Amino acid sequence: MHKSMTETIHHLSQSYAQLARILEANKQATVRASELVCGIPDAHAGLGGTEEVLNGASQVTKSVIAYLNGLAELEDSLAVSLFNVVKAASEGVDEE
C-alpha cells in the first residue's frame, strides 16, 4: 500500500510539474503580447485605428484571463489530489 501511494504521489507531482511548465509558457506569451499592445499608439494609420487596437487588447485580456483560470484549475486539482492522498494515507494508518 505504501509503495503504491508513493508511486501515485510521484506521478501526480510529475504531472503537475508539466502543467506548471505549460502555464509558465502561456504566461510568457501573454506577457509579451501585453507588452506589444502597450507599445502600440492609440491611433495609427497602418493599424486601422483605435478599434483594431482595442480588438488586440481584448485578445490579450482574454489570454490573461485564460492564464489565471489555468492557475486556478491547477490549484484546485492539486488540492483535490493532495486531499485524496492524505485521506488514503490516513485510512492506511487506521488499518494497521
N, C-alpha and C positions, 0 to 999 in steps of 0.2 A: 504494500500500500504506500509506504513512504517513498519508495523508488518511483512509482508511477506519479505521485504528487510532485516530486522533484522534477521529473521529466515534463510534466504538464506546465509547471511554472517556468521552466526553461524555454519551452516552445512559445508560451504566451509572451515572455519577455522579448524573444527574438521577433515575434510578430509585431509587437507594439513598437519595438525599435525601428522596424522597417516603416511602419505607419508614421512614426515621428519624422523619419528621413523624408518621406513623401511630403508631409506637411511643411517641413523646412524648405524644401524645393519650391513648393507653392508660395510660401511666404516670400522667398527671394524674388520670384517672378512678379508677385503683386507689389512688392516694394518698388521694384524697378519701374513697373508700369505707372505707379502713382507718382514717382519722381518725374517721369516723362510728361504726365498730364500737368503737373505743377509748373513745368518749364514751358508749356505752350501758352502763348499770349491769348488773351480773351478774344481778340478778333484778328484773324489772319486770312488774307485773301486766298491763299493756296489751300486752306483747310476747310473752306466753305462756311466760315463764320462761326458765331457763338453756338449755334445749335449743334453743329458737328462736334465741337469741343465738349459740350455738355454730354453728348452721347458717349464719347470716350471716357469722360469722368464717371458716367453712370456704370459703364462696364468695369472700371477699376473698383468702384464701390461694391459692385456685385462680387468681384473677386475677393475683396477684403472680407465681405460677409461670409462667403463660402469657406475661406480660410478659418475664420473664427468658429463657424459651425463645425468644421472638421476637428478643430481643437476640442470643442465641447463634446463631440461624439467620442473622440479618443479618451477624454477624461471619464466619460460615462462608462465606456466599455472597460477601462482599467478598473474602475470602482466595482463594477459587477463581477469581473473576473477575480479580483482580489477578495471580494466578499465570499464568492463561491469557494475559493481555495482555502480561506480561513475557516469557513464553515465545515468543509470536508476534513480539514486537518483537526478541528476540534471534535468532530464526530469520531475520528480515528483514535483520538486520545481517550474518549469516553469508552470506546470498545475495549481498550487494553486494560 
